[in-house]
C-alpha cells in the first residue's frame, strides 16, 4: 500500500546523492524549486511517498491558478523543467507496474478537483516502466511521450570535435571564416532588455508570445549567475546575432532559453555558439549537454548535428473538458494577436 504525504521541503537528512536517478540535473535541486516559487506564478511543495511506512521517494509539485482553473503538475508547463515525477531514494530499487498503478491511483485522489494535472517521469525511470500496459489499465490519464537531445560530453576537445557531424563542423568553420565571435556576457538591465526583445521577436516568428515577464529573467540571473548560469552571445560584424542562456551544475548543462535574429543565420552563428557551450562543458568536466525538446523539424535537424542521442521521457496527464475548451480558445487568440 502506497501512502502520499504533502510537505513543503525535502527532509534535511536526504541529500541529492540519495536520489536514485542516473544523473542529477540542475532542475532537480531545492535552489531551483525555491526560485520558481519566489519569482514565478507557481506554488511549490513536495509529496513524500511511503510504502509500508518507509519513505521511498518524493514527487515535487508545482501548482497555479488560471482564471477559475486549478492546475498542478510535476512539472507544470512554463517552469523550464522538462521532467520530475517520482524521485526514488537509494533504499528503494525495485519498481513494478503495479507500484506505479498504485501511485497514479493515489495521485488521482489528491488532484481529483483540479482542472489539469500532469506527471512526467525521468528518462531512467521511463525506461523501467511499461507505459503501454499501464495506460491500458489506467485510462483516467492520457499517456504522452516527450524527448530531448542529450549530448554525451567527451572531456577531450579533439575527440568531441569528431563526434559532431561533418555538416555541423562545416558550419562552425563557416562561422570562423565570417569572423563570428562568441562572447560571455555579464548581465545588466540594458543587455537583458535587448535579450528579451530578441526573444519576443524569435517566438513571434512561430506565433508564440514570451510566457514569463522580463522581471523573471532578471531574477533568474540574480539567483544563478555566474555559479549556475552561462550567458553567451554570438557577434557578427559588431552586432549581436544570437544569445543563449544555459543552466548548469556539475552533472548537466541545459539549453534553457535562446533567441536569434534571422538575418544573421547565413553566418552560422548558432553553430559556433553551441560549440562554445560544449567546450565550456569539457573544461568544467560536465558530462551531459541537454539541447532541449524536439518537435520543430528545422530546429531538430540543427540539434541532431551536435551528435546528441534522442532521450525519451514519458508522462500521464488529465484535463477537464472546460479547461480543454478554454485552452483552445486561448491558443486561437494568442496566434491572432
C-alpha positions as CSV (number, residue, x, y, z in Angstrom):
1,X,0.0,0.0,0.0
2,X,1.3,3.4,-1.0
3,X,0.8,6.5,1.1
4,X,1.3,10.1,0.0
5,X,2.0,13.0,2.3
6,X,2.3,16.7,1.4
7,X,5.3,18.6,2.9
8,X,7.0,21.8,2.0
9,X,10.6,20.8,1.9
10,X,12.7,17.7,1.4
11,X,13.9,16.4,4.8
12,X,17.4,17.8,5.5
13,X,18.8,14.3,6.1
14,X,18.1,13.3,2.5
15,X,20.8,14.6,0.2
16,X,21.0,14.9,-3.6
17,X,23.2,11.8,-3.7
18,X,20.4,9.7,-2.1
19,X,18.1,10.2,-5.1
20,X,18.4,7.2,-7.3
21,X,18.4,8.8,-10.8
22,X,21.2,8.4,-13.4
23,X,22.3,12.0,-13.3
24,X,21.2,14.9,-11.2
25,X,20.1,17.8,-13.4
26,X,20.0,21.4,-12.2
27,X,16.2,21.4,-12.2
28,X,16.0,18.7,-9.6
29,X,17.5,20.9,-6.8
30,X,15.9,22.8,-4.0
31,X,17.5,26.0,-5.2
32,X,15.6,25.8,-8.5
33,X,12.3,25.0,-6.7
34,X,12.7,27.9,-4.3
35,X,13.5,30.3,-7.2
36,X,10.4,29.3,-9.2
37,X,8.2,29.6,-6.2
38,X,9.6,33.1,-5.3
39,X,9.7,34.6,-8.8
40,X,7.1,32.9,-10.9
41,X,3.4,32.2,-10.8
42,X,3.8,28.8,-9.0
43,X,3.3,27.5,-5.6
44,X,5.7,24.6,-4.8
45,X,5.6,21.7,-2.4
46,X,6.7,18.1,-2.1
47,X,4.7,14.9,-1.9
48,X,6.5,12.2,0.2
49,X,5.9,8.7,-1.0
50,X,5.7,5.9,1.6
51,X,5.5,2.1,1.3
52,X,4.9,0.1,4.4
53,X,5.6,3.3,6.5
54,X,9.1,3.6,4.8
55,X,9.9,6.8,2.9
56,X,10.8,5.7,-0.6
57,X,10.8,8.9,-2.6
58,X,9.4,12.3,-3.5
59,X,7.2,13.9,-6.1
60,X,7.9,17.7,-6.4
61,X,4.7,19.5,-7.3
62,X,4.1,22.9,-8.9
63,X,0.6,24.5,-8.6
64,X,-1.0,27.6,-10.0
65,X,-4.4,29.1,-10.9
66,X,-5.6,30.4,-14.2
67,X,-8.9,32.2,-14.0
68,X,-11.0,29.7,-12.1
69,X,-9.0,26.7,-13.2
70,X,-6.7,24.9,-10.7
71,X,-3.5,23.4,-12.3
72,X,-0.8,21.2,-10.9
73,X,2.0,19.2,-12.2
74,X,5.3,17.5,-11.7
75,X,6.3,19.6,-13.5
76,X,3.9,22.2,-15.0
77,X,4.5,23.8,-18.4
78,X,6.3,27.1,-18.2
79,X,8.7,26.0,-15.4
80,X,11.7,25.4,-17.7
81,X,11.6,21.9,-16.1
82,X,11.5,19.0,-18.6
83,X,10.6,16.3,-16.1
84,X,10.3,15.5,-12.4
85,X,7.8,12.9,-11.4
86,X,8.6,10.3,-8.8
87,X,12.2,10.7,-7.5
88,X,13.2,7.5,-5.7
89,X,15.8,7.4,-2.9
90,X,18.5,4.8,-2.8
91,X,17.0,2.4,-0.4
92,X,14.2,1.5,-2.9
93,X,15.4,0.0,-6.1
94,X,12.6,-2.3,-7.4
95,X,9.8,-0.9,-9.4
96,X,6.8,-2.7,-10.9
97,X,3.9,-1.5,-13.0
98,X,1.7,-2.4,-10.0
99,X,3.6,0.2,-7.9
100,X,3.1,2.9,-10.5
101,X,-0.6,2.0,-10.9
102,X,-1.0,2.5,-7.1
103,X,1.0,5.7,-7.3
104,X,-1.3,7.1,-10.0
105,X,-4.4,6.0,-8.1
106,X,-3.3,7.9,-5.0
107,X,-2.3,11.0,-7.2
108,X,-5.8,10.9,-8.7
109,X,-7.4,11.1,-5.3
110,X,-5.3,14.2,-4.3
111,X,-5.9,16.1,-7.6
112,X,-9.4,15.0,-8.4
113,X,-10.8,18.5,-8.2
114,X,-8.1,20.1,-10.4
115,X,-8.7,21.2,-14.0
116,X,-5.3,20.0,-15.1
117,X,-2.6,17.7,-13.8
118,X,0.4,16.1,-15.4
119,X,3.4,14.0,-14.2
120,X,6.5,13.4,-16.3
121,X,9.0,10.8,-15.2
122,X,12.8,11.0,-15.7
123,X,14.3,9.1,-18.7
124,X,15.8,6.4,-16.5
125,X,12.5,5.7,-14.7
126,X,10.7,5.9,-18.1
127,X,12.9,3.0,-19.3
128,X,11.8,0.8,-16.3
129,X,8.0,1.3,-16.7
130,X,5.8,-0.5,-19.2
131,X,3.8,2.7,-20.0
132,X,1.7,0.9,-22.7
133,X,0.4,-1.7,-20.2
134,X,-0.1,1.0,-17.6
135,X,-2.1,3.3,-19.9
136,X,-4.4,0.3,-20.8
137,X,-5.2,-0.3,-17.2
138,X,-5.4,3.4,-16.2
139,X,-7.5,5.2,-18.7
140,X,-8.3,8.1,-16.4
141,X,-4.9,9.6,-17.6
142,X,-3.8,10.0,-21.1
143,X,-0.2,8.8,-21.8
144,X,2.3,11.1,-23.7
145,X,5.9,11.0,-24.6
146,X,8.4,13.8,-24.9
147,X,12.0,13.7,-25.8
148,X,15.2,15.7,-25.9
149,X,18.7,15.6,-27.5
150,X,21.3,14.7,-24.9
151,X,25.0,15.0,-25.9
152,X,27.5,12.8,-24.0
153,X,30.5,15.1,-23.4
154,X,33.9,13.6,-24.1
155,X,36.5,15.5,-22.0
156,X,38.8,15.9,-24.9
157,X,38.1,18.7,-27.4
158,X,39.6,16.9,-30.4
159,X,37.6,13.7,-29.8
160,X,34.4,15.8,-29.2
161,X,35.0,17.6,-32.5
162,X,34.9,14.2,-34.2
163,X,31.6,13.3,-32.5
164,X,29.6,16.1,-34.1
165,X,28.5,15.7,-37.7
166,X,30.6,16.9,-40.7
167,X,27.8,19.3,-41.6
168,X,28.0,20.9,-38.2
169,X,31.8,21.1,-38.3
170,X,31.5,22.8,-41.7
171,X,29.0,25.4,-40.4
172,X,31.4,26.1,-37.4
173,X,34.2,26.6,-39.9
174,X,31.9,29.0,-41.9
175,X,31.3,31.0,-38.7
176,X,35.1,31.2,-38.1
177,X,35.6,32.3,-41.8
178,X,33.0,35.0,-41.3
179,X,34.8,36.2,-38.1
180,X,31.8,35.4,-35.9
181,X,32.7,35.9,-32.3
182,X,31.3,34.3,-29.1
183,X,31.2,36.5,-26.1
184,X,30.5,35.6,-22.5
185,X,28.1,38.3,-21.3
186,X,27.8,39.7,-17.9
187,X,24.1,40.5,-17.5
188,X,22.8,44.1,-17.0
189,X,19.4,45.7,-17.3
190,X,20.3,47.0,-20.7
191,X,21.5,43.7,-22.1
192,X,18.5,41.8,-20.6
193,X,16.2,44.4,-22.3
194,X,17.9,43.6,-25.5
195,X,17.7,39.8,-25.0
196,X,14.0,40.0,-24.1
197,X,13.1,41.9,-27.2
198,X,15.1,39.4,-29.3
199,X,13.3,36.6,-27.6
200,X,9.9,38.2,-28.3
201,X,10.9,38.5,-32.0
202,X,12.1,34.9,-32.2
203,X,9.0,33.4,-30.7
204,X,6.7,35.7,-32.7
205,X,8.0,34.0,-35.9
206,X,6.3,30.9,-34.6
207,X,3.2,32.6,-33.4
208,X,4.1,32.4,-29.7
209,X,4.5,35.0,-27.0
210,X,7.0,35.0,-24.2
211,X,5.4,33.3,-21.2
212,X,7.4,34.9,-18.4
213,X,7.8,38.7,-17.8
214,X,11.2,40.4,-18.2
215,X,11.5,40.5,-14.4
216,X,11.6,36.7,-14.3
217,X,14.8,36.7,-16.3
218,X,16.3,39.4,-14.2
219,X,15.6,37.3,-11.1
220,X,17.0,34.3,-12.9
221,X,20.3,36.0,-13.3
222,X,20.3,37.4,-9.8
223,X,19.9,33.9,-8.3
224,X,22.0,31.7,-10.6
225,X,24.7,33.9,-12.4
226,X,27.6,33.1,-12.6
227,X,27.7,29.9,-10.4
228,X,25.0,28.0,-12.3
229,X,24.2,30.1,-15.4
230,X,26.1,30.7,-18.6
231,X,25.1,33.6,-20.8
232,X,26.6,33.7,-24.3
233,X,26.1,35.8,-27.4
234,X,27.3,35.5,-31.0
235,X,28.5,38.6,-32.6
236,X,28.6,39.3,-36.4
237,X,30.3,42.5,-37.7
238,X,30.0,44.0,-34.2
239,X,26.3,43.2,-34.0
240,X,24.7,40.6,-31.7
241,X,23.2,37.9,-33.8
242,X,22.0,35.3,-31.2
243,X,22.0,34.8,-27.5
244,X,21.6,31.8,-25.2
245,X,21.0,31.1,-21.5
246,X,22.3,27.8,-20.1
247,X,21.6,26.4,-16.7
248,X,24.2,24.0,-15.3
249,X,25.5,22.1,-12.3
250,X,28.3,19.5,-12.1
251,X,26.2,16.9,-13.8
252,X,24.5,18.5,-16.7
253,X,24.2,21.8,-18.7
254,X,20.8,22.6,-20.2
255,X,19.9,25.0,-23.0
256,X,17.3,26.9,-21.0
257,X,16.4,29.8,-23.4
258,X,17.7,31.2,-26.6
259,X,16.9,33.9,-29.2
260,X,18.3,34.9,-32.6
261,X,17.9,37.4,-35.5
262,X,17.2,35.5,-38.7
263,X,19.1,37.9,-40.9
264,X,22.4,36.6,-39.5
265,X,21.7,32.9,-40.0
266,X,23.8,32.8,-43.2
267,X,26.9,33.4,-41.0
268,X,26.1,30.2,-38.9
269,X,26.5,32.0,-35.5
270,X,24.4,29.5,-33.6
271,X,26.5,26.5,-34.6
272,X,29.6,28.3,-33.1
273,X,27.7,29.4,-30.0
274,X,26.7,25.8,-29.2
275,X,30.2,24.5,-29.9
276,X,31.4,27.0,-27.3
277,X,28.9,25.6,-24.8
278,X,30.3,22.1,-25.5
279,X,33.8,23.5,-24.9
280,X,32.6,25.0,-21.6
281,X,31.3,21.6,-20.6
282,X,34.6,19.9,-21.5
283,X,36.5,22.5,-19.4
284,X,34.2,22.1,-16.4
285,X,34.0,18.3,-16.7
286,X,30.2,18.4,-17.1
287,X,29.2,15.0,-18.6
288,X,26.0,15.9,-20.4
289,X,24.6,18.7,-22.5
290,X,20.8,18.8,-22.9
291,X,19.9,20.7,-26.0
292,X,16.2,20.7,-25.2
293,X,13.0,19.3,-26.6
294,X,12.1,18.0,-30.0
295,X,9.2,18.9,-32.2
296,X,10.2,21.6,-34.8
297,X,11.8,19.8,-37.7
298,X,14.3,22.5,-38.7
299,X,15.4,23.0,-35.1
300,X,15.6,19.2,-34.6
301,X,17.9,18.9,-37.6
302,X,20.2,21.6,-36.1
303,X,20.3,19.9,-32.7
304,X,20.9,16.4,-34.2
305,X,24.1,17.8,-35.9
306,X,25.8,18.0,-32.5
307,X,25.8,14.3,-32.1
308,X,23.2,14.1,-29.4
309,X,21.1,11.0,-28.7
310,X,17.4,11.1,-28.5
311,X,16.3,10.5,-24.9
312,X,12.6,9.9,-24.2
313,X,10.6,10.5,-21.1
314,X,7.0,9.5,-20.5
315,X,4.2,11.0,-18.6
316,X,0.5,11.0,-17.8
317,X,-2.0,13.8,-17.7
318,X,-5.6,14.6,-17.4
319,X,-7.6,17.8,-18.0
320,X,-11.3,18.8,-17.6
321,X,-13.5,19.4,-20.7
322,X,-14.0,23.1,-19.7
323,X,-10.2,23.6,-19.3
324,X,-9.5,22.0,-22.7
325,X,-12.1,24.2,-24.4
326,X,-10.8,27.4,-22.7
327,X,-7.2,26.4,-23.7
328,X,-8.2,26.0,-27.4
329,X,-9.8,29.5,-27.4
330,X,-6.6,30.9,-25.7
331,X,-4.3,29.3,-28.3
332,X,-6.5,30.6,-31.1
333,X,-6.4,34.2,-29.9
334,X,-2.7,34.0,-29.0
335,X,-1.9,33.4,-32.6
336,X,-4.2,36.2,-33.8
337,X,-2.6,38.8,-31.5
